[in-house]
Amino acid sequence: MKKVILLMFICFTLISNAYDFDIVIDSGFIQNTIYNEFSPAQFNPADPESQPIIFFAKIENDGQETAFNLSISIKWRGDDLINKAILIHPEPYSGDPTISLSNRDLINESPPQHLGFEIHNTHNFDNFMQNNPEFEDEIKKGTLPDGDYLISFRIFELGYDNAPYQDDNALSEIETVAFTVMKPTLIQLSSPGFPFGFGIGTTPNPYPDFVWTSNLQEFTLRLFEMTPYEFVNQIDSPEDIENQFEPFEIEGITSTIYPYKGQLRENRIYAWQVSAVLSSVAESTLEDYKSAMYVFTISEDTEVDLEVMMLRNTLEFLQQLEIEGVDEILKLLESGYTFDDVKQGTGNISIRELCDLLSSDDQNIKKITVR
C-alpha cells in the first residue's frame, strides 16, 4: 500500500511541474559562443536594426488560451544589467500562430507591437548600458567589456488589470542565451627563434616544439624555409619573406604548443608566424590576427644572446600589463624596433627603467603613447 501511495505522489509532482508555455531558442544558435569583437553599437536597444542577429526564439502554447507577460533579464559577470524587464501580451494567446522573436525584438526600447506586445513600466531597455557603473566605464573603451553574458526569459500569467507577474505564477521554464566577450591578447611567440631584426635564433632539435601564448582558441602556424644566401640577399623585412616564399601551413591548432612532426634541415633559415581568426558578432568583420615573425636555424651552437634575452623578458613583462598603448609597444619591439629615446618628463630612461616604473606600486599609469 505504501508503495502505491508513493507512486501516485511522484506522478502528481511531475504533472504539477509541467508548463503550458515553452520558449524555444533556435537550434542554429551555439550557446557559449566567444566573441573577440563586439561593439556596443551592435547591442543598441535604441537602434535595434543595427544589431546582428544573435539568437531567434519562439513562444509556444500547448495549453489553455491566455494572456501573458514575458520577463527579460541580462546579467554580465553575474551582475544585473537588466532585471526583469516586462513585455505584456494582453490578448489571450492560443499558440497559433507561433510567436517568433529575435534579439532585435527583445533588446529594444519599443515593444514588438506587430506581435501583440506592449511595454510595462518596468521595461527599461532605453538606458540599460548605464545601469552598472563598472560596465559603463568599460563601454567607454569602445567595446562590450570582457565577461560572460546571460540573457534569460520566462513567461508568466498576466495579473489583474495587466499587473506584472508574481514569481509563483510562471507559465514556462526559464530559458537562457549565453555568450562570452573576450578581447584578444597579442599572439606572443616564445620559441624557437628570435624576433625578426634581432638576429637568428638557434635550436639543436630538428623536431622543435613551437610555443606561443594567446587567449584565442584556434591557430594556423606558417613555416617558411630559406637558404642563408636567400635570407641575407633577398630579405629586408617579414613582408619580403611572405611575398617571396611559400609557407608550409598547419591549420586548426587548438593548443599554444605544436610539436613539429617533420624533420627540419641544417643549413637552412626558418621563419615562423602564428595567426588566428577573430570571432566577431558581425561576420563581415572577421580577420586574421597575426603574431610577429620569429627566425631560427638548426644548430648545436646555442649561445645565449643576453640582449635578446632581455628583450624577451621585457616582452613577457609588458604583455601582462593592462595599460592602453602596451599592444603598440609590443608590436614595435617584435618588429625589430628598439627604444633608445624613452622619456619620463624631461629626462631619458632605459627600457628596463620603464619596466620598473610600470611595475611600481607607487605609479598609477593608465595609458602609454608612442610617437
Backbone hydrogen bonds, N-H to C=O, Kabsch-Sander energy under -0.5 kcal/mol:
donor,donor_aa,acceptor,acceptor_aa,energy
5,I,1,M,-2.0
6,L,2,K,-2.0
7,L,3,K,-1.9
8,M,4,V,-2.2
9,F,5,I,-2.0
10,I,6,L,-2.0
11,C,7,L,-2.2
12,F,8,M,-2.2
13,T,9,F,-2.1
14,L,10,I,-2.2
15,I,11,C,-2.2
16,S,12,F,-2.5
17,N,13,T,-1.3
18,A,15,I,-1.3
21,F,171,L,-2.1
22,D,60,E,-2.4
24,V,22,D,-0.6
24,V,58,K,-2.8
25,I,23,I,-0.6
26,D,56,F,-3.1
29,F,26,D,-1.9
31,Q,29,F,-0.7
32,N,178,A,-2.0
33,T,30,I,-0.8
33,T,178,A,-0.8
35,Y,33,T,-0.5
35,Y,180,T,-3.3
36,N,279,S,-3.4
37,E,279,S,-1.7
42,Q,39,S,-1.8
43,F,40,P,-2.0
44,N,41,A,-0.8
47,D,44,N,-1.0
50,S,47,D,-1.9
51,Q,48,P,-1.6
54,I,52,P,-0.7
57,A,101,L,-3.5
58,K,24,V,-2.0
59,I,99,I,-2.8
60,E,22,D,-2.6
62,D,20,D,-2.6
66,T,93,Y,-1.7
68,F,89,H,-1.8
69,N,156,F,-2.5
70,L,87,L,-3.2
71,S,69,N,-0.5
71,S,154,R,-3.1
72,I,85,A,-2.5
73,S,152,S,-2.3
74,I,82,I,-2.2
75,K,150,L,-2.5
76,W,79,D,-2.8
77,R,148,D,-2.4
79,D,76,W,-2.4
81,L,74,I,-3.1
82,I,74,I,-1.9
84,K,82,I,-0.6
85,A,72,I,-3.1
87,L,70,L,-2.4
88,I,118,E,-3.5
89,H,68,F,-3.0
93,Y,66,T,-2.2
99,I,59,I,-1.3
100,S,98,T,-0.7
101,L,57,A,-3.8
103,N,55,F,-1.2
105,D,102,S,-1.0
106,L,102,S,-1.6
107,I,103,N,-3.1
108,N,106,L,-1.6
109,E,45,P,-2.0
113,Q,111,P,-2.1
115,L,112,P,-2.0
116,G,113,Q,-2.0
117,F,112,P,-1.4
118,E,88,I,-2.9
120,H,86,I,-1.7
123,H,120,H,-2.3
124,N,122,T,-0.8
127,N,124,N,-1.3
128,F,125,F,-0.9
130,Q,127,N,-1.9
131,N,128,F,-1.3
136,E,132,N,-2.7
137,D,133,P,-2.3
138,E,134,E,-1.7
139,I,135,F,-2.1
140,K,136,E,-1.2
141,K,138,E,-1.8
142,G,139,I,-2.2
143,T,138,E,-0.6
144,L,38,F,-3.0
147,G,181,V,-2.5
149,Y,179,F,-3.3
150,L,75,K,-2.3
151,I,177,V,-3.1
152,S,73,S,-2.5
152,S,150,L,-0.5
153,F,175,E,-2.9
154,R,71,S,-1.5
156,F,69,N,-2.7
157,E,169,N,-2.4
158,L,67,A,-1.1
159,G,163,A,-1.7
162,N,159,G,-1.2
163,A,160,Y,-1.0
169,N,166,Q,-2.0
171,L,155,I,-3.1
172,S,155,I,-1.2
175,E,153,F,-2.4
177,V,151,I,-2.6
179,F,149,Y,-2.0
180,T,33,T,-3.1
181,V,147,G,-2.5
182,M,35,Y,-2.7
182,M,180,T,-0.5
188,Q,186,L,-1.0
188,Q,213,T,-2.2
189,L,187,I,-0.7
190,S,211,V,-2.7
191,S,211,V,-1.4
194,F,295,V,-2.0
196,F,293,M,-2.5
198,F,195,P,-2.2
201,G,199,G,-0.6
201,G,295,V,-2.0
203,T,297,T,-1.8
210,F,208,P,-0.6
210,F,258,Y,-2.7
211,V,191,S,-3.0
211,V,209,D,-0.6
212,W,256,T,-2.3
213,T,188,Q,-2.2
219,F,253,I,-2.9
220,T,275,S,-2.6
221,L,250,I,-2.6
222,R,273,Q,-2.9
223,L,248,F,-2.3
224,F,271,A,-3.4
226,M,269,I,-2.6
231,F,227,T,-2.4
232,V,228,P,-2.4
233,N,229,Y,-2.6
234,Q,230,E,-2.1
235,I,231,F,-0.8
236,D,234,Q,-0.6
240,D,237,S,-0.6
241,I,237,S,-1.1
242,E,238,P,-2.1
243,N,239,E,-2.4
244,Q,240,D,-1.8
245,F,241,I,-1.8
248,F,223,L,-2.8
249,E,247,P,-0.6
250,I,221,L,-2.5
251,E,249,E,-0.5
253,I,219,F,-2.4
258,Y,210,F,-2.8
260,Y,208,P,-2.5
260,Y,258,Y,-0.6
264,L,206,P,-2.7
264,L,262,G,-0.6
267,N,298,I,-0.5
268,R,265,R,-0.5
269,I,226,M,-3.3
270,Y,296,F,-3.2
271,A,224,F,-1.8
272,W,294,Y,-2.4
273,Q,222,R,-1.9
275,S,220,T,-2.4
276,A,289,Y,-1.7
278,L,276,A,-0.6
278,L,287,E,-2.3
280,S,278,L,-0.7
281,V,37,E,-1.6
283,E,281,V,-0.8
285,T,282,A,-2.4
286,L,283,E,-1.7
289,Y,276,A,-3.2
290,K,288,D,-0.5
291,S,274,V,-2.3
292,A,187,I,-0.5
294,Y,272,W,-2.3
295,V,194,F,-2.7
296,F,270,Y,-2.8
297,T,201,G,-1.8
298,I,268,R,-0.5
299,S,203,T,-1.8
299,S,297,T,-0.7
302,T,300,E,-1.0
305,D,303,E,-0.5
306,L,304,V,-0.8
309,M,305,D,-2.5
310,M,306,L,-2.3
311,L,307,E,-2.1
312,R,308,V,-2.8
313,N,309,M,-2.5
314,T,310,M,-2.3
315,L,311,L,-2.8
316,E,312,R,-2.4
317,F,313,N,-2.1
318,L,314,T,-2.9
319,Q,315,L,-2.1
320,Q,316,E,-0.6
320,Q,317,F,-1.2
321,L,318,L,-1.4
323,I,321,L,-0.8
324,E,366,K,-1.6
326,V,323,I,-1.9
329,I,325,G,-1.3
330,L,326,V,-2.5
331,K,327,D,-2.2
332,L,328,E,-1.9
333,L,329,I,-2.6
334,E,330,L,-2.4
335,S,331,K,-1.1
336,G,333,L,-1.3
337,Y,332,L,-2.2
340,D,338,T,-0.8
342,V,349,I,-0.7
343,K,341,D,-0.6
344,Q,347,G,-2.7
347,G,344,Q,-1.7
349,I,342,V,-3.1
354,L,350,S,-2.2
355,C,351,I,-2.2
356,D,352,R,-2.2
357,L,353,E,-2.3
358,L,354,L,-2.6
359,S,355,C,-1.9
360,S,356,D,-0.5
360,S,357,L,-0.8
363,Q,360,S,-1.1
368,I,324,E,-2.9
